[in-house]
Amino acid sequence: MTDKNVTEPDRAGLKAVLEAGDVRLEPLGEHHLEPLRAACAEDQDIWQVYPVNLLGDGFDEAMARFDQLDSWVRFAVIDARGGKVVGCTNYINPDPWGVVEIGGTYIAPSVRGGIFNRTKKKLMIEHAFASGYHKIEWRVDTRNKRSMAAVLKLGAKQEGVLRQNRVTWTGYRRDTAVFGMLQGEWAG
């Protein structure tokens, strides 16, 4: 049985400039790369729980691999107060059935927590829903307790754990917690 009222989401519409308060998300361009490299270097330790390494030579390798992905809509995260690139985030694998993942996110320690991070997430969630997606997913390394808590605080539900489903750049076989949020569950 199909629902004739369901329309395919607007994948192309995901790629847009999003802005509210001090947060600006711009489609990632070449001019963002060196400032992003500097932002990634502000937290040397966090990369141990990421699947890729965005430090030193790892940055160039990872960006080259990301450039080959046509299933990601990539953004530079900018602190609009001074125009400084402070991180990156992505819509991952937006599908024609209305599900999209938000992930591959890094923001510098100076803007973590508080209103900046919440505003960034709100922009992405609301834009995805406005573009016709009915479900948003997050996939987080189970060692990253801070990120898992942040996703739950948004109102997402943990849907399970994928055991040893990814090998990170360090060779670690990570367990991935999967979270989901349906459009009707978003409280803003």
N, C-alpha and C positions, 0 to 999 in steps of 0.2 A: 504494500500500500504506500502510495506517495502522497505528500502534501503539496497540492498545486499552488499553495500560497508561498512556498519556500523558493526564494530566488538565490542564485549563485552570488556569493560575496564579491566585492570589488577588490580584487588583489592589487590591481594597479593603483587604486586609491589609497592603499596603505602607505605608499611612498609619498610623504607630504611633510612640510615643515609643521611642527607642532610646538605651541608655545603657551605658557601660562606662568605668571609671576616671574621668578628668576630662572625658570627652566626653559630651555629651547632645544628641541631635537631637530637636527637637519639631516637629510639623506647624506650618508657618509661619502665624502669626495676626497680626491687626492690632497687637497689643501688642508684636510683635517689630520692627515696621517702623522706628521711630525709632532704636532701638539698632543695627539692621542698617545704617541710613544712616550712622551714626557709624563703625561698623566698616569699611564700604566706603571711607570717606574716609581711612582710615589708610594706604592705598597709592594715591597719585594716579597713579603711572606704569603700574600693571598694566592699567588699563582700556584701554590702547592695543591690547592683544591679546585683548580680549573682544568678542564680537559686539554687546553692549549696553553702555551707559554707566550705572553705578550711582553716579555722582557728581552732586551738585547737583540741578538740574532733571531731569537724565536719570534719576535714581532714581525719581521719581514717574511719569514716562512709562513706564519699563520695568516697574515694579510694576503699573501699570494694564494693560499688555499681558499680563503674566504672569497676572493675575487672569482673563483671558478664556480661558486655556488649560485645558481640562479633561483634557488628556493629560499633565499634569505633576503629580507628587506632590512638594510643596515643603516644605523643612525649614529651620528656623533652627538654626544650629550654635552651641552654648552651651558655654562653658568652665565646667564644673560646680564648679570651685574657688571661684568667686565669683558664678556665675549670669549672667555677662556674655555677651551675644550677640557672637560673633566672626566670623560669616559665614553663608552659606547654601549649600544643595546640593539636588539634585533627582533623583528618578527621572523619566526622560523617556520618553514614548511606550511604556509597558508594553503589550505586545501579547498577544493570546490564545494565541499560539504559543510563548510562554515566553522572549521576548527583551525586555530592558529596558536603557535607557541610563542611566548615572549622569553627570550633567553640570550645567552652569550653576553650578559650584561656585566659591565665593570664601571664603577664610579670611584673617583678618588676619595681618600679618607676625609678630605675637607668638606665634602657635601653628602656624606653618608648619614643615614638616619634623618630625623627631623622632617621638615616640610619639603625640602628639595627632593629627596628620594621619593616621598609620597606623591608629590606633584608629577614627577617623571612617570611613575607607574600609572597614575590616574590618566594622564594624557594618552598613554599607550592603550590602556584598557578601553577607555571611552572611544578612542579613534577606531579600534578594532571592531567594537560593537556597532559603531556608526557606519562602518564599511561593510556591514552585513554578516559579520562572524557572530556565531551564537555561543561559542565556547572558546575559552583561552586556557592554555596549558602552560605549566612551568615544569622543568626537569632540573633537579638540584642534587649535587653530590651530597650524600647523607652526612659527610664530615662537615659540611658548611651549615652549621646550626643557625647562624645569624640569618642567612638567606632563607632557610626553611621557615624560621619564625616570621620573617617579613612577609612571605607569601601567605602564610596562614592569617596574619594580621589584616590582609586585604579582604579576607572572606573566602579565599579558595579552600577547597577540601583536598586532603591528601587521598589519592586514589590507589596508591600502592607503592611498592618498591621494586624496581628492576634490579635483580641481583647480578653483580659483576657484569653489567651490560656494556661498559665502556672502559677502554684502557686509556689513561691520561698520558700526557707528554712525559710524565715521570716514570711511566711503566706500571703505575698503580691500577689495579682492577677495581673500579669504583662501583658502588651501589648507587642507584639513582632514584630519588624520591620523585614521584609524579604527582602533581597537583592539578586540579581543574576548577574552573569557575564558569558557570553558565550565566548567560546574560541576566536572567532574572535574579541571580544571587548577588549581583554587584550593587552595593549600597552607596557607592560614590564616596 
